[in-house]
Amino acid sequence: MKKNFVLAAFFVFLCASVFAQSAFRIFVEENGGNLTIIRSEGTTKELSIPERINDMPVTAIGEGAFTGKGLTMVTIPDSVVEIADAAFSWNDLSALVIGNNVVTIGQSAFANNKIKDLTIGAGVTTIGMGAFMNNELEVLAIPDSVTSIGAYAFFSNRLRNLTIPNTVVDIGEGAFSTNRITRVVIGTSVEVIGDGAFYNNQLTNITIPASLRDLGERVFESRLTSTGGTAQIDYMNEDGELILTTANNFDTYYATTGKRAGTYSFSRDGWAYAE
């Protein structure tokens, strides 16, 4: 049985304010003895979500529950297992810890914040589309529990080096595009990488696993390695297969190697392959 009610006694005062403020109100829905936060009213800078309310665990943050509430800090309790779409989008969060019991991070859940320091709990399996897009991440540790990274999940951050864990199977379109990545190691279970997944970075070192079976278009293309004003020359065999190219574009070079697993590095002479 579902019940909706407002936590009239649950309010947060704005830090450093000397004036009385209206209560920040949070509405929850009860279902089977568990609580989902479904929406909120007002604004606040700091929020600590309780693990239990009226002796019932808070297990989910609903869609858009805290969108655009002016948050600079939030504490998410270990009782939470799901963070839904846009739950904390359009705030000013700079640091974030996601507990080990969270399994799913929804689409755009933390999009359009200012997150620089991120800890993703060891229980997360799915990172949704655009979950952390438009933030300020420079370092990212993806836990070994993650199996799927959605499209544009980390689009437009400031990442420099990246390791995709061996548990990940698919990486969505544009997932890490428009960062500052120079080196990426892709885990040994990745099978699918979507179009432009690492587009518009500064890649000079790429490790491709043998598990990869579907590589999208322009996956690793960047201004650094794209062809300049000189016309590209391709050498083909009798079957029309590319066997040599003067292009610096990684996707084109990768085809000439027979799409082999291994590490590829870029220098002034173009891409080179190593076992």
Backbone hydrogen bonds in HBPLUS format (Angstrom, degrees):
<---DONOR---> <-ACCEPTOR-->    atom                        ^
c    i                          cat <-CA-CA->   ^        H-A-AA   ^      H-
h    n   atom  resd res      DA  || num        DHA   H-A  angle D-A-AA Bond
n    s   type  num  typ     dist DA aas  dist angle  dist       angle   num
A0003-LYS N   A0030-GLU O   3.09 MM  27  4.99 137.1  2.28 123.2 134.6     1
A0030-GLU N   A0003-LYS O   2.75 MM  27  4.99 157.2  1.80 141.8 149.4     2
A0005-PHE N   A0028-VAL O   3.17 MM  23  5.83 157.0  2.23 155.6 161.7     3
A0028-VAL N   A0005-PHE O   3.08 MM  23  5.83 170.4  2.09 168.9 166.5     4
A0008-ALA N   A0006-VAL O   2.99 MM   2  5.58 123.2  2.32 108.2  92.0     5
A0007-LEU N   A0026-ILE O   3.16 MM  19  5.93 172.8  2.17 163.9 165.3     6
A0010-PHE N   A0007-LEU O   2.91 MM   3  5.15 154.9  1.98 109.0 117.4     7
A0025-ARG N   A0041-GLU O   3.06 MM  16  5.12 145.0  2.19 146.2 151.7     8
A0041-GLU N   A0025-ARG O   2.78 MM  16  5.12 153.9  1.85 146.6 152.8     9
A0027-PHE N   A0039-ARG O   2.88 MM  12  5.38 173.7  1.89 153.3 155.2    10
A0038-ILE N   A0027-PHE O   2.90 MM  11  5.85 152.2  1.98 144.6 153.7    11
A0029-GLU N   A0036-THR O   2.77 MM   7  5.18 150.5  1.86 144.9 155.0    12
A0036-THR N   A0029-GLU O   2.88 MM   7  5.18 155.0  1.95 145.4 153.8    13
A0031-ASN N   A0034-ASN O   2.85 MM   3  5.36 162.5  1.88 156.5 162.5    14
A0034-ASN N   A0031-ASN O   3.20 MM   3  5.36 163.7  2.23 108.2 113.1    15
A0035-LEU N   A0057-PRO O   2.86 MM  22  5.99 158.1  1.91 165.2 163.8    16
A0059-THR N   A0035-LEU O   2.92 MM  24  5.87 149.7  2.01 151.6 159.5    17
A0037-ILE N   A0060-ALA O   3.00 MM  23  6.42 158.2  2.05 156.5 154.1    18
A0062-GLY N   A0037-ILE O   2.66 MM  25  5.48 154.8  1.72 157.1 165.3    19
A0044-THR N   A0069-LYS O   3.02 MM  25  6.24 156.9  2.07 170.0 172.0    20
A0072-THR N   A0045-LYS O   2.69 MM  27  5.09 172.0  1.69 137.7 139.4    21
A0073-MET N   A0045-LYS O   3.09 MM  28  6.43 151.1  2.18 163.5 159.8    22
A0047-LEU N   A0073-MET O   3.04 MM  26  6.30 144.5  2.17 136.9 147.9    23
A0075-THR N   A0047-LEU O   2.84 MM  28  6.34 146.9  1.95 152.5 162.1    24
A0049-ILE N   A0075-THR O   3.06 MM  26  6.01 161.9  2.10 157.7 158.4    25
A0058-VAL N   A0051-GLU O   2.93 MM   7  5.63 163.2  1.95 143.9 144.9    26
A0053-ILE N   A0056-MET O   2.85 MM   3  5.27 158.3  1.90 148.5 150.8    27
A0056-MET N   A0053-ILE O   2.90 MM   3  5.27 154.0  1.97 112.6 120.8    28
A0081-VAL N   A0059-THR O   2.79 MM  22  5.50 169.7  1.80 139.4 137.8    29
A0082-GLU N   A0059-THR O   3.38 MM  23  6.77 149.1  2.49 148.5 156.4    30
A0061-ILE N   A0082-GLU O   3.01 MM  21  6.41 156.5  2.07 153.4 160.7    31
A0084-ALA N   A0061-ILE O   2.90 MM  23  5.94 170.5  1.91 166.3 169.4    32
A0065-ALA N   A0062-GLY O   3.17 MM   3  5.35 160.3  2.21 131.3 126.8    33
A0064-GLY N   A0085-ASP O   2.91 MM  21  6.39 143.9  2.04 151.9 162.4    34
A0067-THR N   A0064-GLY O   3.41 MM   3  5.09 178.7  2.41 104.6 104.4    35
A0066-PHE N   A0087-ALA O   2.75 MM  21  5.45 145.5  1.86 145.1 156.8    36
A0068-GLY N   A0089-SER O   3.00 MM  21  6.47 155.9  2.06 156.6 160.7    37
A0092-ASP N   A0071-LEU O   2.77 MM  21  5.56 150.0  1.86 154.2 162.8    38
A0080-VAL N   A0077-PRO O   3.22 MM   3  5.99 164.9  2.25 119.8 123.3    39
A0103-VAL N   A0081-VAL O   2.77 MM  22  5.48 173.0  1.78 140.6 138.5    40
A0083-ILE N   A0104-THR O   3.07 MM  21  6.27 166.8  2.09 162.1 166.4    41
A0106-GLY N   A0083-ILE O   2.72 MM  23  5.86 157.2  1.77 161.5 168.3    42
A0087-ALA N   A0084-ALA O   3.28 MM   3  5.59 152.5  2.36 135.9 130.9    43
A0086-ALA N   A0107-GLN O   2.75 MM  21  6.21 145.2  1.87 149.8 161.7    44
A0089-SER N   A0086-ALA O   3.42 MM   3  4.98 172.1  2.43  99.3 101.5    45
A0088-PHE N   A0109-ALA O   2.74 MM  21  5.54 153.3  1.81 150.9 160.2    46
A0090-TRP N   A0111-ALA O   2.98 MM  21  6.45 153.3  2.05 152.7 161.3    47
A0114-LYS N   A0093-LEU O   2.87 MM  21  5.42 144.3  1.99 146.9 155.1    48
A0116-LYS N   A0094-SER O   2.74 MM  22  5.48 170.7  1.75 142.3 140.0    49
A0117-ASP N   A0094-SER O   3.26 MM  23  6.62 164.2  2.28 151.7 156.4    50
A0096-LEU N   A0117-ASP O   2.87 MM  21  6.29 150.4  1.96 160.5 170.3    51
A0119-THR N   A0096-LEU O   2.91 MM  23  6.30 152.8  1.98 155.6 163.9    52
A0098-ILE N   A0119-THR O   2.81 MM  21  5.97 165.0  1.83 160.0 165.1    53
A0121-GLY N   A0098-ILE O   2.82 MM  23  5.21 111.6  2.30 122.0 141.2    54
A0102-VAL N   A0099-GLY O   3.39 MM   3  5.87 160.5  2.43 110.3 115.5    55
A0125-THR N   A0103-VAL O   2.86 MM  22  5.51 164.9  1.88 143.2 143.8    56
A0126-THR N   A0103-VAL O   3.40 MM  23  6.79 167.3  2.42 161.8 164.6    57
A0105-ILE N   A0126-THR O   3.05 MM  21  6.23 162.1  2.08 159.3 165.1    58
A0128-GLY N   A0105-ILE O   2.78 MM  23  5.70 151.4  1.86 152.9 162.4    59
A0109-ALA N   A0106-GLY O   3.26 MM   3  5.27 153.3  2.34 127.9 122.0    60
A0108-SER N   A0129-MET O   2.84 MM  21  6.30 140.5  2.00 140.4 153.3    61
A0111-ALA N   A0108-SER O   3.30 MM   3  4.77 170.2  2.31  97.9 100.8    62
A0110-PHE N   A0131-ALA O   2.80 MM  21  5.50 150.6  1.89 146.0 156.0    63
A0112-ASN N   A0133-MET O   2.97 MM  21  6.38 159.1  2.02 154.5 161.2    64
A0136-GLU N   A0115-ILE O   2.95 MM  21  5.36 143.9  2.09 132.1 139.9    65
A0124-VAL N   A0121-GLY O   3.40 MM   3  6.01 168.5  2.42 117.4 120.2    66
A0147-THR N   A0125-THR O   2.84 MM  22  5.36 169.0  1.85 137.5 138.3    67
A0148-SER N   A0125-THR O   3.28 MM  23  6.65 157.6  2.33 164.3 168.3    68
A0127-ILE N   A0148-SER O   3.07 MM  21  6.34 166.7  2.08 158.2 162.4    69
A0150-GLY N   A0127-ILE O   2.78 MM  23  5.86 161.0  1.81 164.9 171.4    70
A0131-ALA N   A0128-GLY O   3.14 MM   3  5.30 154.3  2.21 134.2 128.5    71
A0130-GLY N   A0151-ALA O   2.86 MM  21  6.32 134.5  2.07 141.9 156.0    72
A0133-MET N   A0130-GLY O   3.35 MM   3  4.99 173.2  2.35 102.2 104.2    73
A0132-PHE N   A0153-ALA O   2.75 MM  21  5.50 151.2  1.83 148.3 158.1    74
A0134-ASN N   A0155-PHE O   2.89 MM  21  6.32 156.1  1.94 154.9 162.4    75
A0158-ARG N   A0137-LEU O   2.71 MM  21  5.29 141.6  1.85 146.9 154.6    76
A0146-VAL N   A0143-PRO O   3.24 MM   3  6.02 164.3  2.26 122.0 125.2    77
A0169-VAL N   A0147-THR O   2.78 MM  22  5.44 175.0  1.78 141.3 139.6    78
A0149-ILE N   A0170-ASP O   3.11 MM  21  6.40 167.0  2.13 158.1 162.3    79
A0172-GLY N   A0149-ILE O   2.82 MM  23  6.03 155.4  1.88 157.4 165.5    80
A0153-ALA N   A0150-GLY O   3.22 MM   3  5.38 148.5  2.32 134.0 127.8    81
A0152-TYR N   A0173-GLU O   2.86 MM  21  6.28 134.7  2.06 140.8 155.2    82
A0155-PHE N   A0152-TYR O   3.34 MM   3  4.80 173.7  2.35  98.9 100.4    83
A0154-PHE N   A0175-ALA O   2.75 MM  21  5.53 153.4  1.82 150.6 159.9    84
A0156-SER N   A0177-SER O   3.10 MM  21  6.56 157.3  2.16 152.9 160.1    85
A0180-ARG N   A0159-LEU O   2.87 MM  21  5.42 141.2  2.02 147.7 159.5    86
A0182-THR N   A0160-ARG O   2.73 MM  22  5.79 151.9  1.81 160.2 157.8    87
A0162-LEU N   A0183-ARG O   3.02 MM  21  6.37 152.7  2.10 153.6 161.9    88
A0185-VAL N   A0162-LEU O   2.96 MM  23  6.45 153.7  2.03 151.9 160.3    89
A0164-ILE N   A0185-VAL O   2.79 MM  21  6.11 172.7  1.80 173.0 175.4    90
A0187-GLY N   A0164-ILE O   3.03 MM  23  5.11 113.9  2.48 114.6 132.2    91
A0168-VAL N   A0165-PRO O   3.27 MM   3  5.96 157.4  2.32 118.3 123.1    92
A0191-GLU N   A0169-VAL O   2.72 MM  22  5.44 167.6  1.73 146.3 146.9    93
A0192-VAL N   A0169-VAL O   3.31 MM  23  6.73 162.9  2.34 154.1 158.7    94
A0171-ILE N   A0192-VAL O   2.91 MM  21  6.22 157.4  1.97 151.1 158.4    95
A0194-GLY N   A0171-ILE O   2.84 MM  23  6.13 162.1  1.87 158.6 164.8    96
A0175-ALA N   A0172-GLY O   3.19 MM   3  5.38 155.0  2.26 134.7 129.9    97
A0174-GLY N   A0195-ASP O   3.00 MM  21  6.42 139.6  2.17 141.9 154.4    98
A0177-SER N   A0174-GLY O   3.21 MM   3  4.93 170.8  2.22 104.8 107.4    99
A0176-PHE N   A0197-ALA O   2.68 MM  21  5.54 153.5  1.74 152.8 161.9   100
A0178-THR N   A0199-TYR O   2.84 MM  21  6.34 152.5  1.91 154.4 163.0   101
A0202-GLN N   A0181-ILE O   2.89 MM  21  5.46 146.9  2.00 139.7 147.5   102
A0204-THR N   A0182-THR O   2.83 MM  22  5.42 171.6  1.83 142.8 139.9   103
A0205-ASN N   A0182-THR O   3.16 MM  23  6.47 134.0  2.39 156.0 164.0   104
A0184-VAL N   A0205-ASN O   3.03 MM  21  6.47 156.5  2.08 156.5 162.9   105
A0207-THR N   A0184-VAL O   3.00 MM  23  6.41 151.3  2.09 157.0 163.9   106
A0186-ILE N   A0207-THR O   3.15 MM  21  5.84 161.5  2.18 141.5 147.3   107
A0190-VAL N   A0187-GLY O   3.41 MM   3  5.90 166.1  2.43 114.2 118.1   108
A0213-ARG N   A0191-GLU O   2.96 MM  22  5.25 168.1  1.97 129.9 133.6   109
A0214-ASP N   A0191-GLU O   3.03 MM  23  6.30 145.4  2.15 165.1 171.2   110
A0193-ILE N   A0214-ASP O   2.95 MM  21  6.35 162.0  1.99 171.0 174.5   111
A0216-GLY N   A0193-ILE O   2.84 MM  23  5.96 149.8  1.94 160.0 169.8   112
A0197-ALA N   A0194-GLY O   3.24 MM   3  5.57 142.5  2.39 142.4 134.6   113
A0196-GLY N   A0217-GLU O   2.95 MM  21  6.27 146.8  2.07 149.5 160.1   114
A0199-TYR N   A0196-GLY O   3.11 MM   3  4.59 171.4  2.12 104.0 105.0   115
A0198-PHE N   A0219-VAL O   2.80 MM  21  5.41 142.4  1.94 141.6 153.9   116
A0200-ASN N   A0221-GLU O   2.80 MM  21  6.17 155.2  1.86 158.8 162.1   117
A0266-PHE N   A0204-THR O   2.79 MM  62  4.59 150.9  1.88 133.0 133.8   118
A0206-ILE N   A0264-TYR O   2.81 MM  58  5.13 161.6  1.84 151.4 157.8   119
A0264-TYR N   A0206-ILE O   2.70 MM  58  5.13 164.4  1.73 155.0 160.3   120
A0208-ILE N   A0262-GLY O   2.80 MM  54  5.31 163.9  1.82 160.2 157.2   121
A0262-GLY N   A0208-ILE O   2.96 MM  54  5.31 156.7  2.01 139.6 146.2   122
A0212-LEU N   A0209-PRO O   3.43 MM   3  5.88 163.5  2.46 109.0 113.0   123
A0226-SER N   A0222-SER O   2.99 MM   4  5.88 116.5  2.40 145.9 161.3   124
A0246-THR N   A0233-ILE O   2.95 MM  13  5.40 142.8  2.09 144.5 155.7   125
A0235-TYR N   A0244-LEU O   2.71 MM   9  5.00 163.8  1.74 162.4 159.1   126
A0243-ILE N   A0235-TYR O   2.83 MM   8  5.74 178.0  1.83 162.9 163.5   127
A0244-LEU N   A0235-TYR O   3.36 MM   9  5.00 145.4  2.49 137.9 135.4   128
A0237-ASN N   A0241-GLU O   2.90 MM   4  5.43 150.9  1.99 144.9 153.7   129
A0240-GLY N   A0237-ASN O   2.92 MM   3  5.36 159.4  1.96 119.6 122.3   130
A0253-TYR N   A0249-ASN O   3.12 MM   4  6.40 165.4  2.14 154.2 158.6   131
A0254-TYR N   A0250-PHE O   2.72 MM   4  5.85 165.9  1.74 166.4 170.2   132
A0255-ALA N   A0251-ASP O   3.28 MM   4  6.47 146.6  2.39 136.8 143.8   133
A0256-THR N   A0253-TYR O   2.94 MM   3  5.22 125.7  2.24 102.9 117.2   134
A0257-THR N   A0254-TYR O   3.22 MM   3  5.40 145.6  2.35 101.2 110.8   135
A0259-LYS N   A0254-TYR O   3.12 MM   5  5.30 149.2  2.22 163.1 157.2   136
A0258-GLY N   A0255-ALA O   3.19 MM   3  5.39 162.4  2.22 108.4 112.9   137
A0263-THR N   A0274-ALA O   3.11 MM  11  5.39 146.4  2.22 155.4 161.5   138
A0274-ALA N   A0263-THR O   2.89 MM  11  5.39 148.2  1.99 163.2 173.1   139
A0265-SER N   A0272-ALA O   2.95 MM   7  5.39 158.1  2.00 150.0 156.8   140
A0272-ALA N   A0265-SER O   2.79 MM   7  5.39 141.0  1.95 152.7 165.5   141
A0267-SER N   A0270-GLY O   3.09 MM   3  5.24 156.8  2.14 127.3 133.5   142
A0270-GLY N   A0267-SER O   2.89 MM   3  5.24 165.4  1.91 116.9 120.8   143
